[in-house]
């Protein structure tokens, strides 16, 4: 769904009539030539294709408030330990059927599939048709294809991917040991194309490119960090492939500097709207417990204070219909109406490299990468680390002064200093705990890391209503396929469930890379 801002952007670029869609290996000299004919009726089909980019790019962090709420806020945000919902959302399942208690009805878990798959591909195939599979718009669209479809795969497991083409979605699902290597193959091909463009930005592409303003060097860095992230996701499934992909990404050049962090512009931030205008969103107890315990200097940048002046999160699953006074009792996200929406942080790249070095997947010193990751995050938010690096960790208690039955204690929080741990597992826990804090608010990443490694420890729901094997300790391991797949692609959907999940499309079923804890 295209929101008002996206429509505004699209109309602006149509009026400007600028296009960038040429072959990666020819006619590069034309890439910065602005078309002189501003009449949309006289624009070529190739010129018009750039107007599709904003809608596709916004799928990286949906700006439309309902899409954002039903994906990155209530699903990834709660499962990843960043957000909590103080309301019941009775129109989406009612009492006892929420993501927060790990027993949602279909309307609460279909968003990451139906809001990403069809909207993306409907525009993508138009780009393919208009460009003939050539040019910068096509190349950027393929970066987005990998970025968005890996989000869907991380969420549900096997999905249609390699056989999707020409608008055909009723195709066989790819097993994860086929799907992720194909994602790596596709992003590697895109990276090669981006490398051929060099470091010369395109003012023409900038009119459509709401994320990097036509800067190919930044698209290249983002693509390489994305490649590294996907490789880490499947490193337990195919270590040799993962190692090769990681090393290639580092050699090509990753997103390592805060100046390159991609964000999406907005004057109607959906997180601010949900939290402040609607009162539907609070901060999760897990993240505030860690940050309060560490006396983290980023607290004031991340969250608002309660009326008592504290940073208090809300434990997920506490849903007595509606929590009276939740707006005053619990902290909210610090975003305001025009806060840009983040897509990827340089700090994540450093944390990924720290984990990879720890496991001997890449060259380099894990401690150095780890320290650089924390330093990069602090710099991103403009705060001084102070004595943060010497914090010993220990036991961090969450106290809900409004309902003490929600209290919970994290009993083995790792110290921040690398030297405070002596084993590989201890260092892994450090890396993933600090990555969790630095990666706020990317809930899918923290949920994926938790499923993949068991870290960080997250405060579980206080109202477990799950069935089908979901446990309090492990939580939801994936989302079930939406009803749309069973009605529109029944043969292949049912075959995938039988083949990959033993005939049980359950929230408790592990993905192949997510079996650590």
KOLRO-721164 format. One record per residue (C-alpha): z, x, y. Coordinates in nm, 3 decimals. Layout:
BEGIN
- pz; px; py
- Z; X; Y
...
This chain:
BEGIN
- pz; px; py
- 0.000; 0.000; 0.000
- -0.097; 0.139; 0.340
- 0.165; 0.092; 0.605
- 0.125; 0.047; 0.979
- 0.148; 0.414; 1.063
- -0.109; 0.505; 0.803
- -0.348; 0.239; 0.930
- -0.300; 0.371; 1.282
- -0.378; 0.723; 1.168
- -0.685; 0.610; 0.977
- -0.823; 0.414; 1.270
- -0.770; 0.715; 1.493
- -0.965; 0.947; 1.270
- -1.243; 0.693; 1.216
- -1.282; 0.667; 1.592
- -1.294; 1.044; 1.618
- -1.554; 1.053; 1.344
- -1.471; 1.402; 1.230
- -1.531; 1.511; 0.874
- -1.471; 1.807; 0.657
- -1.621; 1.785; 0.310
- -1.848; 2.072; 0.219
- -1.887; 2.291; -0.083
- -1.623; 2.555; -0.140
- -1.890; 2.819; -0.175
- -2.159; 2.714; 0.071
- -2.202; 2.592; 0.427
- -1.858; 2.721; 0.520
- -1.988; 2.790; 0.869
- -2.015; 2.413; 0.923
- -1.656; 2.343; 0.834
- -1.531; 2.358; 1.194
- -1.822; 2.172; 1.352
- -1.712; 1.840; 1.496
- -1.972; 1.564; 1.449
- -2.130; 1.453; 1.774
- -2.211; 1.099; 1.664
- -1.889; 0.899; 1.707
- -2.031; 0.565; 1.594
- -1.869; 0.480; 1.258
- -2.179; 0.283; 1.161
- -2.381; 0.603; 1.178
- -2.132; 0.823; 0.997
- -2.247; 0.955; 0.662
- -2.064; 0.850; 0.349
- -1.928; 1.204; 0.329
- -1.793; 1.185; 0.685
- -1.610; 0.863; 0.612
- -1.426; 0.998; 0.309
- -1.175; 1.194; 0.514
- -1.020; 0.869; 0.632
- -0.884; 0.818; 0.280
- -0.665; 1.130; 0.292
- -0.365; 0.995; 0.488
- -0.301; 0.715; 0.238
- -0.314; 0.958; -0.053
- -0.095; 1.218; 0.118
- 0.172; 0.961; 0.203
- 0.215; 0.893; -0.169
- 0.397; 1.228; -0.189
- 0.678; 1.058; 0.006
- 0.594; 0.687; 0.053
- 0.651; 0.575; 0.408
- 0.611; 0.204; 0.350
- 0.972; 0.090; 0.333
- 0.953; -0.114; 0.011
- 0.760; 0.153; -0.178
- 1.006; 0.417; -0.063
- 1.304; 0.203; -0.156
- 1.175; 0.126; -0.506
- 1.087; 0.487; -0.585
- 1.253; 0.773; -0.398
- 1.562; 0.583; -0.283
- 1.693; 0.350; -0.553
- 1.533; 0.521; -0.854
- 1.505; 0.896; -0.798
- 1.774; 0.905; -0.531
- 2.039; 0.746; -0.753
- 1.938; 0.913; -1.081
- 1.921; 1.249; -0.903
- 2.266; 1.220; -0.744
- 2.167; 1.192; -0.376
- 2.176; 0.821; -0.283
- 2.380; 0.514; -0.376
- 2.312; 0.146; -0.317
- 2.600; -0.067; -0.187
- 2.415; -0.394; -0.250
- 2.322; -0.582; -0.563
- 1.953; -0.647; -0.498
- 1.973; -0.981; -0.673
- 1.602; -1.038; -0.627
- 1.546; -0.735; -0.851
- 1.754; -0.814; -1.154
- 2.086; -0.942; -1.030
- 2.433; -0.850; -1.145
- 2.440; -0.611; -1.440
- 2.076; -0.506; -1.418
- 2.042; -0.215; -1.178
- 1.928; 0.146; -1.184
- 2.285; 0.232; -1.077
- 2.434; 0.114; -1.406
- 2.142; 0.235; -1.614
- 2.025; -0.105; -1.725
- 1.758; -0.214; -1.474
- 1.517; -0.499; -1.509
- 1.145; -0.436; -1.484
- 1.116; -0.491; -1.110
- 1.350; -0.195; -1.056
- 1.167; 0.061; -1.272
- 0.799; -0.018; -1.231
- 0.761; 0.128; -0.881
- 0.702; 0.496; -0.968
- 0.414; 0.384; -1.190
- 0.243; 0.094; -1.017
- 0.300; 0.228; -0.664
- 0.148; 0.567; -0.746
- -0.117; 0.535; -1.017
- -0.355; 0.265; -0.896
- -0.317; 0.327; -0.520
- -0.394; 0.695; -0.563
- -0.685; 0.664; -0.801
- -0.853; 0.385; -0.607
- -0.894; 0.628; -0.315
- -0.948; 0.937; -0.527
- -1.250; 0.798; -0.707
- -1.407; 0.704; -0.376
- -1.364; 1.066; -0.267
- -1.526; 1.187; -0.589
- -1.817; 0.949; -0.546
- -1.879; 1.026; -0.181
- -1.846; 1.406; -0.209
- -2.008; 1.458; -0.546
- -1.706; 1.665; -0.643
- -1.748; 1.924; -0.369
- -1.583; 2.020; -0.042
- -1.245; 2.052; 0.117
- -1.152; 1.684; 0.110
- -1.224; 1.680; -0.262
- -1.019; 1.996; -0.316
- -0.720; 1.864; -0.121
- -0.746; 1.535; -0.312
- -0.710; 1.730; -0.636
- -0.395; 1.902; -0.515
- -0.259; 1.554; -0.450
- -0.376; 1.431; -0.788
- -0.171; 1.694; -0.969
- 0.131; 1.649; -0.740
- 0.143; 1.273; -0.779
- 0.061; 1.246; -1.148
- 0.319; 1.506; -1.241
- 0.575; 1.283; -1.065
- 0.466; 0.992; -1.284
- 0.473; 1.203; -1.601
- 0.817; 1.344; -1.517
- 0.940; 0.986; -1.487
- 0.784; 0.806; -1.784
- 0.654; 1.072; -2.020
- 0.303; 1.049; -2.169
- 0.058; 0.875; -1.935
- -0.318; 0.834; -1.909
- -0.449; 1.145; -1.735
- -0.722; 1.358; -1.890
- -0.931; 1.057; -1.990
- -0.893; 0.865; -1.665
- -1.227; 0.857; -1.487
- -1.458; 0.646; -1.274
- -1.187; 0.390; -1.220
- -1.116; 0.343; -1.591
- -0.742; 0.320; -1.657
- -0.748; 0.153; -1.999
- -0.755; 0.486; -2.178
- -0.549; 0.681; -2.427
- -0.224; 0.845; -2.313
- -0.190; 1.223; -2.317
- 0.094; 1.376; -2.514
- 0.312; 1.595; -2.293
- 0.201; 1.912; -2.471
- -0.152; 1.819; -2.364
- -0.074; 1.663; -2.026
- 0.124; 1.945; -1.863
- -0.120; 2.221; -1.966
- -0.397; 2.002; -1.822
- -0.201; 1.970; -1.496
- -0.169; 2.348; -1.485
- -0.539; 2.389; -1.561
- -0.633; 2.148; -1.283
- -0.404; 2.300; -1.021
- -0.532; 2.648; -1.113
- -0.887; 2.533; -1.049
- -0.784; 2.388; -0.713
- -0.606; 2.712; -0.620
- -0.924; 2.909; -0.688
- -1.114; 2.679; -0.452
- -0.849; 2.708; -0.182
- -0.854; 3.087; -0.210
- -1.228; 3.079; -0.138
- -1.165; 2.912; 0.198
- -0.954; 3.201; 0.325
- -0.711; 3.171; 0.615
- -0.935; 3.003; 0.872
- -0.793; 2.658; 0.959
- -1.027; 2.366; 1.003
- -0.982; 2.157; 1.322
- -1.207; 1.895; 1.165
- -0.989; 1.857; 0.856
- -0.681; 1.852; 1.081
- -0.781; 1.507; 1.205
- -0.727; 1.370; 0.854
- -0.473; 1.615; 0.715
- -0.137; 1.473; 0.824
- 0.056; 1.737; 0.629
- -0.096; 2.078; 0.704
- -0.339; 2.003; 0.988
- -0.634; 2.165; 0.813
- -0.453; 2.489; 0.732
- -0.593; 2.596; 0.393
- -0.344; 2.882; 0.361
- -0.057; 2.634; 0.360
- -0.228; 2.409; 0.106
- -0.268; 2.719; -0.111
- 0.100; 2.810; -0.090
- 0.206; 2.454; -0.166
- -0.031; 2.437; -0.463
- 0.109; 2.760; -0.606
- 0.470; 2.644; -0.572
- 0.373; 2.317; -0.735
- 0.214; 2.514; -1.018
- 0.533; 2.716; -1.063
- 0.744; 2.399; -1.069
- 0.526; 2.240; -1.338
- 0.536; 2.561; -1.541
- 0.916; 2.565; -1.526
- 0.923; 2.204; -1.639
- 0.755; 2.288; -1.967
- 0.882; 2.641; -2.019
- 1.085; 2.530; -2.321
- 0.773; 2.370; -2.474
- 0.521; 2.647; -2.415
- 0.687; 2.963; -2.290
- 0.378; 3.183; -2.295
- 0.172; 2.936; -2.092
- 0.460; 2.887; -1.849
- 0.506; 3.261; -1.796
- 0.137; 3.312; -1.726
- 0.126; 3.023; -1.481
- 0.436; 3.145; -1.297
- 0.303; 3.499; -1.264
- -0.033; 3.370; -1.141
- 0.137; 3.149; -0.881
- 0.340; 3.439; -0.745
- 0.035; 3.664; -0.729
- -0.170; 3.403; -0.541
- 0.112; 3.333; -0.295
- 0.380; 3.065; -0.296
- 0.552; 2.861; -0.028
- 0.838; 3.096; 0.063
- 0.892; 3.051; 0.436
- 1.046; 2.754; 0.612
- 0.765; 2.759; 0.866
- 0.535; 2.640; 0.587
- 0.753; 2.353; 0.464
- 0.530; 2.044; 0.439
- 0.649; 1.725; 0.608
- 0.491; 1.389; 0.685
- 0.511; 1.238; 1.035
- 0.670; 0.900; 1.091
- 0.816; 0.686; 1.367
- 0.958; 0.439; 1.115
- 1.145; 0.652; 0.863
- 1.208; 0.430; 0.556
- 1.532; 0.607; 0.462
- 1.673; 0.543; 0.809
- 1.553; 0.184; 0.792
- 1.715; 0.121; 0.453
- 2.043; 0.288; 0.547
- 2.090; 0.181; 0.909
- 1.874; -0.125; 0.971
- 1.926; -0.289; 0.634
- 2.256; -0.141; 0.514
- 2.105; -0.087; 0.170
- 2.163; 0.286; 0.130
- 2.458; 0.525; 0.128
- 2.503; 0.885; 0.020
- 2.591; 0.953; -0.343
- 2.942; 1.068; -0.432
- 2.806; 1.364; -0.629
- 2.642; 1.545; -0.340
- 2.929; 1.488; -0.095
- 3.181; 1.605; -0.354
- 2.997; 1.933; -0.405
- 2.940; 1.992; -0.035
- 3.292; 1.896; 0.072
- 3.432; 2.116; -0.202
- 3.226; 2.415; -0.092
- 3.293; 2.336; 0.277
- 2.917; 2.347; 0.312
- 2.792; 2.410; 0.669
- 2.491; 2.183; 0.605
- 2.706; 1.868; 0.578
- 2.654; 1.761; 0.938
- 2.280; 1.813; 0.904
- 2.249; 1.609; 0.586
- 2.481; 1.312; 0.643
- 2.656; 1.093; 0.895
- 3.034; 1.077; 0.916
- 3.232; 0.767; 0.832
- 3.440; 0.593; 1.098
- 3.728; 0.813; 0.983
- 3.528; 1.125; 1.060
- 3.478; 1.232; 0.699
- 3.176; 1.275; 0.474
- 3.231; 1.022; 0.196
- 2.979; 0.934; -0.071
- 2.966; 0.619; -0.281
- 2.980; 0.642; -0.659
- 2.683; 0.466; -0.817
- 2.751; 0.157; -1.023
- 3.020; 0.016; -0.793
- 2.856; -0.317; -0.714
- 3.093; -0.611; -0.656
- 2.807; -0.820; -0.518
- 2.814; -0.637; -0.187
- 3.061; -0.379; -0.064
- 3.220; -0.512; 0.249
- 3.220; -0.265; 0.534
- 3.009; -0.016; 0.341
- 2.838; 0.097; 0.660
- 3.167; 0.225; 0.799
- 3.323; 0.343; 0.474
- 3.048; 0.561; 0.332
- 2.821; 0.825; 0.480
- 2.452; 0.766; 0.531
- 2.151; 0.999; 0.531
- 2.125; 1.193; 0.856
- 1.762; 1.094; 0.912
- 1.678; 0.903; 1.228
- 1.382; 0.679; 1.303
- 1.131; 0.957; 1.371
- 1.261; 1.222; 1.130
- 0.960; 1.365; 0.941
- 0.962; 1.304; 0.567
- 0.996; 1.626; 0.363
- 0.763; 1.705; 0.073
- 0.866; 2.052; -0.052
- 1.111; 2.321; 0.059
- 1.059; 2.696; 0.053
- 1.413; 2.728; -0.084
- 1.301; 2.554; -0.403
- 1.042; 2.823; -0.464
- 1.312; 3.091; -0.442
- 1.540; 2.898; -0.680
- 1.253; 2.856; -0.926
- 1.190; 3.228; -0.917
- 1.561; 3.298; -0.964
- 1.568; 3.088; -1.281
- 1.243; 3.243; -1.405
- 1.370; 3.596; -1.347
- 1.699; 3.512; -1.518
- 1.502; 3.407; -1.828
- 1.266; 3.708; -1.806
- 0.963; 3.491; -1.737
- 0.872; 3.695; -1.428
- 0.951; 4.035; -1.282
- 1.215; 4.072; -1.015
- 1.589; 4.037; -0.977
- 1.739; 3.692; -1.032
- 2.035; 3.761; -0.804
- 1.806; 3.866; -0.518
- 1.596; 3.551; -0.553
- 1.909; 3.337; -0.576
- 2.063; 3.481; -0.260
- 1.732; 3.447; -0.078
- 1.713; 3.082; -0.183
- 2.051; 3.001; -0.029
- 1.969; 3.202; 0.282
- 1.639; 3.015; 0.318
- 1.808; 2.678; 0.289
- 2.070; 2.768; 0.548
- 1.796; 2.887; 0.779
- 1.599; 2.569; 0.726
- 1.889; 2.365; 0.862
- 1.979; 2.612; 1.136
- 2.331; 2.687; 1.015
- 2.521; 3.006; 0.950
- 2.644; 3.062; 0.595
- 2.978; 3.200; 0.713
- 3.202; 3.256; 0.409
- 3.002; 3.013; 0.195
- 2.875; 3.286; -0.037
- 3.231; 3.384; -0.133
- 3.349; 3.036; -0.230
- 3.508; 3.053; -0.577
- 3.417; 2.702; -0.694
- 3.665; 2.545; -0.934
- 3.772; 2.182; -0.950
- 3.623; 1.943; -0.689
- 3.772; 1.595; -0.666
- 3.599; 1.282; -0.544
- 3.836; 1.028; -0.394
- 3.729; 0.678; -0.299
- 4.009; 0.564; -0.072
- 3.877; 0.209; -0.083
- 3.878; 0.182; -0.462
- 4.070; 0.458; -0.640
- 3.936; 0.346; -0.979
- 3.613; 0.517; -0.875
- 3.783; 0.858; -0.841
- 3.633; 1.142; -1.042
- 3.681; 1.519; -1.071
- 3.415; 1.781; -1.128
- 3.619; 2.028; -1.329
- 3.405; 2.340; -1.361
- 3.208; 2.390; -1.042
- 3.062; 2.744; -1.037
- 3.145; 2.989; -0.763
- 2.867; 3.072; -0.518
- 2.877; 3.453; -0.543
- 2.651; 3.581; -0.822
- 2.923; 3.816; -0.939
- 3.156; 3.523; -1.008
- 2.965; 3.457; -1.332
- 2.903; 3.700; -1.615
- 2.677; 3.515; -1.859
- 2.319; 3.394; -1.841
- 2.435; 3.036; -1.886
- 2.686; 3.076; -1.605
- 2.416; 3.208; -1.374
- 2.184; 2.926; -1.472
- 2.454; 2.679; -1.375
- 2.494; 2.854; -1.039
- 2.121; 2.843; -0.971
- 2.083; 2.477; -1.059
- 2.396; 2.371; -0.869
- 2.290; 2.546; -0.550
- 1.932; 2.426; -0.596
- 2.062; 2.069; -0.620
- 2.242; 2.103; -0.289
- 1.949; 2.274; -0.114
- 1.687; 2.032; -0.250
- 1.837; 1.718; -0.096
- 1.685; 1.455; -0.087
- 1.431; 1.525; -0.367
- 1.594; 1.309; -0.632
- 1.321; 1.342; -0.893
- 1.367; 1.718; -0.894
- 1.744; 1.704; -0.941
- 1.713; 1.433; -1.208
- 1.450; 1.643; -1.387
- 1.666; 1.956; -1.367
- 1.965; 1.764; -1.501
- 1.761; 1.635; -1.795
- 1.603; 1.976; -1.854
- 1.909; 2.202; -1.823
- 2.218; 1.982; -1.811
- 2.293; 2.108; -1.457
- 2.433; 2.028; -1.216
- 2.713; 1.808; -1.342
- 2.670; 1.469; -1.176
- 2.933; 1.201; -1.131
- 2.825; 0.926; -1.373
- 2.801; 0.558; -1.298
- 3.130; 0.373; -1.285
- 2.972; 0.063; -1.436
- 2.775; 0.147; -1.748
- 2.580; -0.157; -1.860
- 2.305; 0.028; -2.039
- 2.192; -0.039; -2.390
- 1.928; 0.106; -2.620
- 2.119; 0.429; -2.665
- 2.195; 0.514; -2.300
- 2.527; 0.698; -2.273
- 2.761; 0.761; -1.982
- 2.728; 1.140; -2.015
- 2.351; 1.173; -2.047
- 2.242; 0.875; -1.840
- 1.885; 0.748; -1.827
- 1.639; 1.000; -1.969
- 1.317; 0.832; -1.856
- 1.187; 0.501; -1.728
- 1.024; 0.247; -1.954
- 0.658; 0.165; -1.907
- 0.606; -0.130; -1.671
- 0.485; -0.470; -1.785
- 0.153; -0.399; -1.617
- 0.071; -0.136; -1.880
- 0.152; -0.371; -2.165
- -0.075; -0.638; -2.019
- -0.362; -0.425; -1.886
- -0.368; -0.137; -2.134
- -0.184; -0.283; -2.434
- -0.346; -0.096; -2.720
- -0.300; 0.249; -2.570
- 0.044; 0.176; -2.428
- 0.178; 0.045; -2.757
- 0.016; 0.334; -2.941
- 0.188; 0.583; -2.711
- 0.526; 0.417; -2.761
- 0.480; 0.426; -3.138
- 0.355; 0.785; -3.144
- 0.586; 0.951; -2.893
- 0.901; 0.736; -2.890
- 0.921; 0.605; -3.245
- 0.823; 0.257; -3.135
- 1.117; 0.234; -2.894
- 1.027; 0.223; -2.523
- 1.387; 0.294; -2.422
- 1.560; 0.454; -2.124
- 1.747; 0.684; -2.362
- 1.442; 0.855; -2.510
- 1.411; 1.222; -2.420
- 1.091; 1.373; -2.291
- 0.984; 1.684; -2.479
- 1.106; 1.919; -2.204
- 1.428; 1.727; -2.132
- 1.654; 1.775; -2.433
- 1.905; 2.034; -2.316
- 2.210; 1.819; -2.248
